[in-house]
Amino acid sequence: MTTLRIALRKYIDFENAMAALIEKYTADNPGILIEAVPLDLETLYAELFNGDGLPSSKWDMAFVVTDWLADAVASGIIENLAPYMDTNPLPDWPDGWARSLIKPLDFEGKYYCIPWHDGPESLIYRRDLFESHAEQATFRTTYGYDLQPPQTWQQFEDIARFFTRPEAALYGTLFACYPDGHNTLYDFALQVWSRGGELHDNSGKPSLFTDQSVAALDFYRRIVRDPALCHPHSINFDSVQSGDNFLSGTIAMMVNWFGFASRAGCAGGALDGKVSLAPIPRDPGLLPASLSVFWNIAISSGSKHKQAAYDFLRFLAQPESDREAVRHGVVGVRLSTWRDPEVQRTVPAFREIESISHGARQLPRSPDLPEFAEIVNQIIVDALHTDESSSSILKRAQQTALEKNIHFQ
């Protein structure tokens, strides 16, 4: 009997999907036992990078988000899949996946993982609220323009204020501000990009102290700290908690992951037919910005069962497995899944994922990205818990980044 141990991102949809796929795989492969261990985000990162978890034989496979990939490859803790792919190719690889999912995984023609759960960000909103004739009439009287998905951050603020009604358990928006090196970085990047800024200069050095980043942080901290605009517990929400609150029907709109829109809009769900997607707000004159960050599955460089792990990885890459994952709430990654009429019928948001994913940006690639994320974490903590000016916070963060010699490709 061969036992494979998988370090799994703790998330109920991931856990349910993986359990179903493991059950199916082991039924056809009785000599394999697979143990998937769910770990919260910080524990997962520490387990994989701060000890001997992946270089040792403790784990055979692991969930690795794109943020961590360059570090994992540079550290040699995940296996180069090329030799296995040459012998027994993945079905339809790479043309069966969108280019936006393949490009971030390509390290000079070598691949070290396969996609599992896609996550382009967009504006997700309650269409039933926005299309209510009564709400539209009141909004126009109050703000002097029509109620529609906001195209600018000023419109976003107006609409957030309009729909924040704590007495009715309704809030205009929320953010996931828990400093786990995850959504804090993503929100900051989107706020900067949507104002025409960048996270680094042409030489690859971080550029945290700019006019755009100051404006971004000023806006972000003001929105999050104002209970007349934003859910008051946002400061402690992680990404899963933010999505769960939207799913409860208490949020009018949010900038968040596609997966929450897909879950909210599932046929038969509480918000069935009430959820739509739109581009993320931006400064006037700019094209919409989006972000693609996604979860992948890799093989540990220290695994004693690499061939068995690859065989299971190949099973997970099958079209049937990808569709099965979607049935449990995972955002499938194959083009065939995105285009499947039955998937689009049961999860209407999939009608839009291909166009969103193609246009989404990736974070800059660097083994230093996790360390950069910790600096951004501190930016957000300082912004939300102190009254220090945004300029001062960002100037200090820029100096820290330079002292740590962080560099992007």
Buried (B, 14 or more C-beta within 10 A) or exposed (E): EBEBBBBBBBBEBBBBBBBBBBEBBBEEBEEBEBEBBBBBBBEBBEBBBEEEBBBBBBBBBBBBBBBBBBBBBEBEBBBBBEEBBEEEEBEBBBEBBBEBBBEBBEBEEEBBBBBBBBBBBBBBBBBBBBEBEEBBEEBEEEBEEEBBBBBBBEBBBBBBBBBBEEEEEBBBBBBBBBBBBBBBBBBBBBBBBBBBBBBBEEEBBBBBBBEBBBBBBBBBBBBBBBEEBBBBBBBEBBBBBBBBBBBEBBBBBBBBBBBBBBBBBBEEBEBEEBBBBBBBBBBEEEEBBBBBBBBBBBBBBBBEBBEBBBBBBBBBBBBEBBBBBBBBBBBBBBBBBBEBEEBBEBBBBBBBBBEBBEBBBBBBBBBBBBBBBBBBBBBBBBBBEEEEEBBEBBBBBBEBBEEBEBBBE
